[in-house]
Amino acid sequence: MRGIGFFGGLFELKGFRQPVLVSSVDGVGTKLKIASALATHNTIGIDIVNHCVNDILTCGAEPLFFLDYIAMGKLVPEQVGAIAQGLAQACREVGCALIGGETAEMPGLYTGEDYDLVGFIIGAVEKDRIITGKTITVGDTIIGLPSSGLHTNGYSLVRKLFGETKSALDAYYPELGRTLSEELLEPHRCYYHQLKPLLPLIKGMAHITGGGLIDNVPRVLPNGVAAKFHSQAWSTPPIFQLIQQRGNVAQEEMYRVFNMGIGMVVICSPDDVSQLIQALPEAKVIGEVVKQAGKAGVIIK
């Protein structure tokens, strides 16, 4: 209502009968180190907005407004401008107001070109349309939507395996069909526009971020059930195979650290599968909900 620059951001909530506010806060993590090494900062803002939008989407919420926090040792206007450009672009694409933020210069805490980026999002959903996963039951179908790569998780391991010098990152890998830097800076995919019209058909969703399928999917499951995945049902992108071979990483660890090619998990009744798959051409049926045996909330075959 007032624009950026005031001491507080003002937003008028309209169009809801019984609105429930949904919030999330997150950071980009050490993907920032890759961006700094390559002096490429315009995609990082896209990453954090899309990450936050996906998080609140799992409740069925639409994004209302977004705030950012950027901290660095020395303020570089061109760098901040590039970050802000990505933030604004991603917010526009989902109809979310970039309502304000904070840029902090802290030379005693950050050194060189290091910086941190954190995003805060507020969304809303009608109280009677909140998606919680409570109606999920044995026999329900699990659908996977593909990721665009690592998204914003697993970069500490990647930097350890490949290094973070520009020469190492600019190396071309035939299996990727492009340079490592292009692969690693691919923006975090947003699923909002794809899934918004389909929300009435969805019982539960899990955004696959840090913790992978193993830790994220159980967050939406009711007691007594587990998610059984068939790993052959989707193609794991070459970047994950490259990481596993380079670091000799155990398969279970790969599924715990990375999304392994699945950015969003959608759970629905078997009766609604065909309608969802028809509306989501890239989606695949990747598993089903089963009765829980033991403590495991996720089984990967």
Order of alpha helices (4+ residues) and beta strands (2+ residues): beta-alpha-alpha-beta-alpha-beta-beta-beta-alpha-alpha-beta-beta-alpha-alpha-beta-alpha-beta-alpha-alpha-beta-alpha-beta-beta
